[in-house]
Amino acid sequence: MIERALLIGGAEVPAADGRTTEDLNPHTGGVVARVAAAGPQDVARAVTAADRAFTGWSSAPPAQRRKVLHRAGDLLEDRAADAAALMAGETGGTLGWSLFNVGLAASMLREAAALTTLPVGEVLAGDNPDALSLAVRQPAGVVAAFAPWNAPLILGARAIAAPLAAGNTVVVKAGEDAPLACALFLADLLHDAGLPPGVLNVLTNDPADAATVAETLIADPRVRRVNFTGSTGVGRRIGELAACHLTPAVLELGGKNSVLVLDDADLDYAVDAVAFGAYLNSGQICMSADRVLVHAAVAGEFAARLAGKAAGLPSGDPTDPLTIIGPLINPAAAGRVAALVDEAAAGGARVLSGGGTPDGAHYPATVLSGVTTDMRIHTEEIFGPVCTVLTVAGDDEAVAVANDSPYGLTAGILTRDTARGLGIARRLRTGIAHVNDQSVDDDPTAPFGGVGQSGYGRFGGRAGLEAFTDLRWITLQTRPRTFPF
């Protein structure tokens, strides 16, 4: 069993009151780690350390920040096996999913390294010929970052990489279900890569204290930015707290994502694409394909093929390299998903594959058809290995059903006609859309985020850098002005 303390000011320290909390393995139910359980006093200590480190880090040459971030990306790849074992133990992540996390998180760190030397402003064409007018971006200060458990390396890296690249310091609140992989493991890498003490601080906490720790962190006046990735319910509360203190926030929240299978789609490709989008990480991804909207001409054949594919996906122990469907994060999560499926089946939906009673935290890859709009599974984010196949009459109905959701994160359109697919993509109310691909995709160079209840603001690329900097107007008067009085 691993034991870890808080990371504050470059040192591992116990919680002020000495409390700890357990980190459990969703597959076995055993204890993976015992970590410190932070309280309000610890939050203040972490923010103080970040605030003190800000002057040095924000004024460090861009080449220094670039070197640290690039080196951290290399170290992450070097320690891929350790990262995969950690994810399997903490979250039930399969080997393929864990290595995908390693590769993308390493790319995020390297892309953040590249951001350090982007232009930080521009010269404005002002009306005063005797003044140099500048729009300058500067690091905001201390960033409060919230890193979730479901893609711990990817989302942990995304929470901290761009803020650090811009010259900010960070206090990251680790997700309670994966405090090692989503925060402490990455902090260790960055420390080994040369990150100065206090630039990145990690808080772990007991689940019962999550709200108190978050509220204390966001309320600290030294915190100048907030970024959060997680559920819409919690994200709404984070946004409210940030707004109360007029602190800008970036929120990447849940999704009710659709993949549209048009009548001209290659069905072999479509089945593989949807299965990947629906069942990767047992459907526990904000981008997972919940709804598959299939044109009536091919709906029956597509549903039968997808059900067959789902039934054949290997499931079980996440440490087995052949496993595709590992456990959900805990038995309660599996029970919630099963209840959505059972409720839909009782209302007339057909279970084409999967379903049944969970085995602990395990639930099989499931396909439903005949789902109606009054069923909870049609409107709620499933966050499990389940997708619903809905038949639509044509493109217009597919767009209408896809847009009939308060969420708006991502979507996929599968068609042989790229112009048709692009036209549909532009009509979807989502922050992201992929033509000839499914809904799960990420790229550290791209602006990532949603609309509606999927959040606001953008991570990734230049947009991510801008989110964590202040844009200032500075003028330099080159000769004295004449004043009227």
C-alpha positions in Angstrom: 0.0 0.0 0.0 1.2 3.5 -0.9 1.2 6.3 1.6 1.4 9.9 0.5 1.2 13.3 2.2 0.2 16.7 0.8 2.6 18.4 -1.5 3.1 22.0 -0.4 6.0 24.3 -1.1 8.0 21.4 -2.6 7.8 19.2 0.5 5.5 16.4 1.5 3.6 17.4 4.6 0.8 15.7 6.6 -2.6 17.3 6.9 -2.7 19.9 9.7 -5.0 17.7 11.8 -3.2 14.5 10.9 -6.1 12.9 9.1 -5.8 10.5 6.2 -8.2 8.8 3.7 -8.2 5.6 1.7 -7.9 5.2 -2.1 -9.7 2.0 -3.2 -9.2 -0.4 -6.1 -12.5 -0.7 -8.0 -11.8 -4.2 -9.3 -10.7 -5.8 -6.0 -12.1 -3.4 -3.4 -8.7 -3.4 -1.7 -6.8 -0.3 -0.5 -4.4 1.1 -3.1 -3.1 4.0 -1.0 -3.6 6.0 2.1 -3.3 9.8 1.4 -3.5 12.9 3.6 -7.0 14.4 4.1 -6.6 18.1 3.7 -8.8 20.7 5.5 -9.1 24.5 5.2 -5.8 25.2 7.0 -4.0 23.1 4.5 -5.7 24.9 1.6 -4.4 28.2 3.0 -0.9 26.7 3.3 -0.9 25.5 -0.3 -2.1 28.9 -1.7 0.5 30.7 0.4 3.2 28.5 -1.1 1.9 29.1 -4.6 1.6 32.8 -4.1 5.2 33.0 -2.8 6.5 31.0 -5.8 4.7 33.1 -8.3 7.2 36.0 -8.6 10.1 33.7 -9.4 8.3 31.4 -11.8 6.4 34.1 -13.7 9.7 36.0 -14.3 11.6 32.9 -15.2 12.9 32.8 -18.8 10.5 31.0 -21.2 13.3 28.6 -22.0 13.3 27.5 -18.4 9.6 26.7 -18.3 9.8 25.1 -21.7 12.7 22.8 -20.6 10.8 21.7 -17.5 7.6 20.9 -19.3 9.3 19.1 -22.2 11.4 17.0 -19.8 8.3 16.1 -17.8 6.7 14.7 -21.1 9.8 12.6 -21.7 9.8 11.3 -18.1 6.1 10.4 -18.4 6.8 8.2 -21.4 9.8 6.7 -19.7 7.5 5.7 -16.7 4.6 4.5 -18.8 4.5 1.0 -17.2 4.3 2.6 -13.7 1.6 4.9 -14.8 -0.4 2.1 -16.3 -0.2 0.0 -13.2 -1.2 3.0 -11.1 -4.3 3.7 -13.3 -5.3 0.0 -13.2 -5.1 0.0 -9.4 -6.9 3.3 -8.8 -9.5 3.5 -11.6 -9.7 0.1 -13.2 -8.2 1.5 -16.3 -7.3 -1.1 -18.9 -3.8 -1.3 -20.4 -4.9 0.3 -23.7 -6.6 3.1 -22.0 -3.8 3.7 -19.6 -1.2 3.9 -22.4 -3.4 6.2 -24.4 -3.4 8.5 -21.3 0.4 8.4 -21.2 0.8 9.3 -24.8 -1.7 12.1 -24.8 -0.6 13.6 -21.5 3.0 13.6 -22.6 1.9 15.4 -25.8 0.0 17.9 -23.7 3.1 18.6 -21.6 5.2 19.1 -24.7 2.6 21.3 -26.4 2.5 23.4 -23.2 6.3 23.7 -23.5 5.8 25.1 -27.0 3.3 27.7 -25.7 6.0 29.3 -23.5 7.6 31.0 -26.5 4.4 32.2 -28.3 4.1 35.9 -28.8 2.7 37.5 -25.6 1.0 40.5 -27.2 0.8 42.8 -30.2 1.5 46.4 -31.1 -1.8 48.3 -31.6 -2.4 50.9 -34.3 -3.4 53.7 -31.8 -4.4 57.2 -32.7 -1.6 58.8 -30.8 1.5 59.0 -33.1 3.8 59.8 -30.1 2.9 56.7 -28.1 3.6 53.0 -28.5 0.4 51.1 -27.7 0.7 47.5 -26.6 -1.7 44.7 -25.8 0.3 42.4 -23.5 -0.6 39.1 -22.0 0.8 38.3 -18.5 0.3 35.4 -16.1 -2.7 35.8 -13.9 -1.3 34.4 -10.6 -2.3 31.4 -8.5 -4.5 29.0 -10.4 -6.9 26.6 -8.6 -7.1 23.4 -10.6 -9.5 20.5 -10.2 -8.3 17.2 -11.7 -10.8 14.3 -12.0 -10.3 10.6 -11.8 -11.7 9.2 -15.1 -8.8 10.1 -17.4 -6.3 10.9 -14.7 -3.1 11.5 -16.6 -4.8 13.4 -19.5 -7.0 15.6 -17.4 -4.4 16.0 -14.6 -1.9 17.3 -17.2 -4.5 19.5 -18.8 -5.4 21.1 -15.5 -1.8 22.2 -14.9 0.2 22.3 -18.1 -1.0 25.5 -19.8 -1.2 27.4 -16.5 2.4 26.5 -15.7 3.5 27.3 -19.3 2.0 30.8 -19.0 4.0 31.5 -15.8 1.3 30.8 -13.2 1.6 28.8 -10.1 -0.9 26.1 -9.3 -2.8 24.5 -6.4 -4.4 21.3 -7.7 -7.2 19.5 -5.8 -6.9 15.9 -6.7 -9.9 13.8 -7.5 -10.8 11.6 -4.5 -10.9 8.4 -6.6 -7.4 8.8 -8.2 -5.3 11.2 -6.2 -2.1 9.5 -7.2 -2.5 9.3 -11.0 -4.3 12.6 -11.5 -2.0 14.8 -9.4 0.8 13.3 -7.2 2.3 11.2 -10.0 2.4 14.1 -12.3 3.7 16.4 -9.6 6.6 13.9 -9.0 7.4 14.0 -12.7 7.5 17.8 -12.8 9.6 17.9 -9.7 12.1 15.5 -11.2 12.1 17.6 -14.4 13.2 20.6 -12.4 10.0 22.5 -11.4 10.9 24.8 -8.5 9.3 24.3 -5.1 5.9 25.8 -4.6 5.1 26.2 -8.3 2.8 23.2 -8.2 1.1 22.1 -4.9 -1.2 19.1 -4.5 -4.2 18.8 -2.1 -5.7 15.4 -1.4 -8.9 15.1 0.7 -11.5 12.8 2.1 -14.7 12.7 -0.1 -16.7 14.1 2.8 -14.5 17.2 2.8 -14.6 17.8 -1.0 -17.0 20.7 -0.9 -15.3 22.5 2.0 -11.8 22.2 0.4 -13.2 23.4 -2.9 -15.0 26.4 -1.4 -12.0 27.4 0.7 -9.7 27.2 -2.3 -11.9 29.2 -4.6 -12.7 31.8 -1.9 -9.0 32.6 -1.3 -8.4 36.1 -2.8 -5.0 35.1 -4.0 -6.5 32.6 -6.4 -6.9 34.4 -9.8 -8.1 31.6 -12.0 -10.1 28.4 -11.6 -10.2 25.4 -14.0 -12.4 22.4 -13.4 -13.2 19.2 -15.3 -15.9 17.0 -14.0 -19.7 16.5 -13.8 -22.1 19.3 -14.7 -23.7 19.3 -11.2 -20.4 19.9 -9.4 -19.2 22.2 -12.2 -22.2 24.4 -11.8 -21.4 24.8 -8.1 -17.7 25.6 -8.9 -18.8 28.2 -11.4 -21.2 29.8 -8.9 -18.4 30.0 -6.3 -15.9 31.5 -8.8 -18.5 34.0 -10.0 -19.2 35.1 -6.4 -15.5 36.1 -6.2 -15.4 37.4 -9.8 -12.7 34.8 -10.5 -12.6 33.7 -14.2 -13.2 30.0 -14.6 -12.8 27.4 -17.3 -15.3 24.6 -17.0 -15.3 21.3 -19.0 -18.3 19.4 -17.9 -20.5 16.4 -18.9 -21.9 15.5 -22.2 -24.8 13.7 -23.9 -22.9 13.0 -27.1 -24.3 11.7 -30.3 -22.8 9.8 -33.2 -24.8 10.2 -36.4 -24.7 7.2 -38.8 -25.9 8.4 -42.2 -27.5 6.1 -44.8 -24.3 6.1 -46.9 -22.0 5.2 -44.1 -19.6 2.3 -44.3 -21.3 0.1 -41.7 -18.2 -2.0 -40.8 -16.3 1.2 -40.0 -19.3 2.7 -38.3 -19.7 -0.2 -35.9 -16.0 -0.1 -35.0 -16.1 3.6 -34.5 -19.2 3.6 -32.3 -17.9 0.7 -30.2 -14.7 2.6 -29.5 -16.6 5.8 -28.7 -19.1 4.1 -26.5 -17.0 1.5 -24.6 -13.5 3.0 -24.3 -12.8 3.2 -20.5 -16.1 1.5 -19.9 -17.9 4.6 -21.2 -16.5 6.8 -18.4 -15.4 9.7 -20.6 -17.1 13.0 -21.0 -17.0 12.5 -24.7 -18.4 9.0 -24.7 -21.0 8.2 -27.4 -24.3 7.9 -25.5 -26.7 8.2 -28.4 -26.2 6.6 -31.9 -28.6 8.3 -34.4 -28.9 5.9 -37.4 -30.8 6.5 -40.6 -33.8 4.2 -41.0 -32.4 2.5 -44.1 -29.5 1.0 -42.2 -30.7 1.1 -38.5 -31.6 -2.6 -38.2 -28.5 -3.9 -39.7 -26.3 -1.5 -37.8 -27.9 -2.3 -34.4 -27.5 -6.0 -34.9 -23.8 -5.6 -35.8 -23.1 -3.3 -32.9 -24.8 -5.7 -30.5 -22.6 -8.5 -31.8 -19.5 -6.4 -31.4 -20.4 -5.4 -27.9 -21.1 -9.0 -26.8 -17.6 -10.0 -28.0 -15.6 -7.4 -26.1 -13.4 -9.0 -23.5 -14.2 -7.9 -19.9 -12.8 -8.4 -16.4 -9.5 -7.8 -14.8 -8.0 -4.4 -16.0 -4.5 -5.7 -15.5 -5.1 -8.4 -18.2 -3.7 -6.9 -21.5 -6.6 -8.3 -23.4 -9.4 -6.7 -21.3 -11.4 -4.0 -23.1 -14.3 -3.5 -20.6 -12.9 -3.0 -17.1 -14.8 -2.0 -13.9 -16.5 1.2 -13.4 -15.0 3.4 -10.7 -17.1 1.8 -7.9 -20.1 -0.5 -7.3 -22.4 2.5 -6.8 -21.5 3.8 -10.3 -22.3 0.4 -11.8 -25.6 0.2 -9.9 -26.6 3.6 -11.2 -25.9 2.6 -14.8 -27.8 -0.7 -14.4 -30.8 1.2 -12.9 -30.9 3.4 -16.0 -30.9 0.3 -18.3 -33.5 -1.6 -16.2 -35.8 1.4 -16.1 -35.6 1.8 -19.8 -36.2 -1.9 -20.4 -39.2 -1.8 -18.1 -40.6 1.1 -20.2 -40.3 -0.9 -23.5 -36.7 -0.4 -24.6 -35.0 -3.5 -26.0 -31.7 -4.7 -24.6 -29.8 -6.0 -27.6 -26.7 -6.9 -25.8 -25.4 -6.7 -22.2 -27.6 -5.5 -19.3 -28.3 -7.5 -16.2 -27.1 -7.2 -12.6 -23.6 -5.6 -12.0 -20.8 -7.8 -10.6 -19.4 -5.4 -8.0 -18.1 -2.5 -10.1 -18.3 -4.5 -13.4 -21.1 -4.0 -16.0 -21.1 -5.4 -19.5 -21.0 -3.5 -22.8 -24.7 -2.8 -23.5 -26.7 -1.8 -26.5 -30.3 -0.5 -26.3 -32.9 0.2 -29.0 -36.4 1.4 -28.7 -35.5 4.2 -26.2 -38.1 7.0 -26.0 -37.6 10.6 -25.1 -39.4 10.3 -21.8 -36.8 7.8 -20.5 -34.0 9.0 -18.2 -31.4 7.2 -20.2 -32.3 9.3 -23.2 -31.6 12.6 -21.4 -29.1 11.8 -18.6 -25.4 11.3 -19.2 -24.9 7.6 -18.8 -21.2 7.5 -17.9 -21.0 3.7 -18.3 -20.6 1.1 -21.1 -24.0 1.7 -22.6 -25.2 3.3 -25.8 -28.7 3.7 -27.2 -29.5 3.3 -30.9 -32.2 5.6 -32.2 -33.7 5.4 -35.6 -34.1 8.7 -37.6 -35.7 9.4 -40.9 -33.1 11.7 -42.3 -30.4 14.3 -41.8 -32.8 17.0 -40.4 -34.2 14.7 -37.8 -30.7 13.5 -36.8 -29.6 17.0 -36.2 -32.8 17.8 -34.3 -32.4 14.8 -32.0 -28.7 15.5 -31.5 -29.4 19.1 -30.5 -32.3 18.2 -28.2 -30.1 18.2 -25.1 -29.0 20.8 -22.6 -25.4 19.5 -23.1 -23.2 20.4 -26.1 -19.7 18.9 -25.9 -18.9 16.7 -28.9 -20.4 14.7 -31.7 -19.4 12.4 -34.6 -20.9 12.1 -38.1 -20.2 9.0 -40.2 -20.7 9.3 -43.9 -18.9 8.8 -47.2 -19.9 12.3 -48.3 -17.5 14.7 -46.6 -19.4 17.8 -47.8 -22.6 16.4 -46.4 -20.9 15.6 -43.1 -19.3 19.0 -42.8 -22.7 20.7 -43.4 -24.2 18.6 -40.6 -21.3 19.3 -38.3 -21.9 23.1 -38.7 -25.5 22.7 -37.6 -24.8 20.8 -34.4 -24.8 22.8 -31.1 -21.6 21.3 -29.7 -18.1 22.7 -29.0 -16.6 19.9 -31.0 -17.7 17.8 -34.0 -15.8 15.1 -36.0 -16.7 14.1 -39.5 -16.0 10.5 -40.3 -15.0 9.8 -36.7 -16.8 9.1 -33.4 -17.1 11.4 -30.5 -14.0 10.6 -28.4 -11.0 12.6 -29.6 -8.5 15.0 -28.1 -5.6 17.0 -29.4 -3.4 19.4 -27.3 -3.3 21.9 -30.1 -7.1 22.2 -30.5 -9.5 24.4 -28.5 -11.3 21.8 -26.3 -14.6 22.5 -24.5 -18.4 22.6 -24.9 -21.5 24.8 -24.8 -24.6 24.8 -22.7 -24.4 22.4 -19.7 -21.1 21.1 -21.0 -19.4 24.2 -19.7 -17.5 27.2 -21.0 -14.0 28.3 -21.8 -11.5 26.3 -23.7 -8.5 24.2 -22.9 -5.8 23.4 -25.5 -3.6 25.4 -27.9 -3.5 29.1 -27.8 -7.0 29.3 -26.4 -5.7 27.4 -23.3 -2.9 29.9 -22.9 -5.2 32.9 -23.2 -7.5 31.4 -20.5 -4.8 31.7 -17.9 -3.4 35.1 -18.7 -4.5 38.7 -18.2 -4.7 40.9 -21.3 -3.3 44.3 -20.4 -3.1 47.6 -22.4 0.2 49.4 -21.9 1.3 52.6 -23.6 4.7 54.2 -23.8 4.6 57.9 -24.5 7.7 58.7 -26.6 7.5 62.5 -26.3 5.7 64.7 -23.8 2.0 65.3 -24.4 0.3 68.7 -24.4 -2.5 69.0 -21.9 -5.4 71.5 -22.1 -5.0 72.6 -18.5 
